[in-house]
Amino acid sequence: MTILKPSENIASIISLIENAKKYVVIVSPFNELKGWDKLINAINRASRENIDVSYYVREGEGSKGIEELNVTIYEVPLLHAKMFFTEDKALISSGNLTNRPDLNWFMYWTLRRNIKN
């Protein structure tokens, strides 16, 4: 586990998405993606490249700025968790994808797999 510097938060999410091979799960109850073209482009590119992208938001609250995404948005009542993960990496956070990610902490994990020799 690594705690990221606030200046690394969004770049780490973009890197996580760009390096996914099978799937990406984004859980951010509240969203404001306007002006985050690199993030929007990374999500849409993953979807175009047949990466399964699942995006979860809080019901009735999480749709600001995500209309530019070409992925299915799932609304979950009372959602509060914030996490971003792929088949082998994960970011757990106190931060929503809003225009103030520098105020929140992010922890980064590389998920271990059982490898048989």
N, C-alpha and C positions, 0 to 999 in steps of 0.2 A: 504494500500500500504506500502511496505517495500523496502527500497533500500538496496541491498545486498552488503556485503564486496566482493571485487574482488576475494578473495580466496574461496568464496562460489559459484561462478558462475556455473561452470560445475557440481559440486555436486548437485546443485539445479535443473539443467536441467535433470540430471539422475534421481533424486528423483521424479520429475514431471512425467517423462515417466514411471517409475516403479509403480507409484500409480494410473495411468490412469485405468479407468474401461471400457470406451467405445471407446474413440478416443484420438489421439495425433496429433497435427498439429505443424510442425516444419517449420519455415520460416527463412532461412539463405542464403542470396544471394551468399556469398562466403564461401567455406568449405575447410578444410584441416583436415581430421579425422585420418590420419595415427598416430598410437601410442595412440589413445584414445579408447582402447579396452573396457573399462567399458561403455562408451557412445555407441559404436557400438553394444555391447552385449545387452544393455538395449533396444535399438531400435529394434533389431532383435527379442529379447524375446517378446516384446510387440506384434510384428507382428505375431509371432508363437502362441500367446495366444489369437488370434482373436481380438486384439485391432486394430481399423482402424487407420493406420499411414499414414499421408499425409506429404510429404516432398517437400518443395518449394525452388528452387534455381534460381539464375539469369541465364537467357538463355546464354549458351556458356561459363559461368564463374564458375558455382558452383559445378562442378563434381569431384573435387580433393578429393580422399579418400572415396567417398561414394559408390564406386563400391562393397564394402563388405556388403552393406545394402540389405536386402531382402524386400524392400518396393518400391512402385512406386514413382519415382522422377518426379516432375512437373517443367518444365522450364518456367519462366515468363520473358518476355522482360523488361529490365531496373528495375528489382526488387531492392528495397533498404531497405524495412522494415525488422526488425529482431524481431521475436516473437516466443514463444513456449507456447502452451496451450493445455489443456484437457477440459473435460466437467465441471470442477470446479476450475481450477487453471490456472494462466497465468503468464508468464515472458515476459516483454517487455525490449528490450535491444538496446544498440548502438553497440553490438558486434556480429560479424559473428562467426560461429563455425570454427575458425582457431586456430592455436597454440598459440595465444596471447590473450586469453579471460580476463586475469587479467588487461588489459589496458582499459577495457570498463565497463560501468555501466549496472546493471541489476535491474529492479524493479519487485517485486513479488506481485501478487494479489490473494486473494481467492475470487472467484466469488460468489456473493450472489444469492440465489434462493428464489423465493416467495414460502413460505411454508404455506399451509392452515391447520388450526387446525381441 
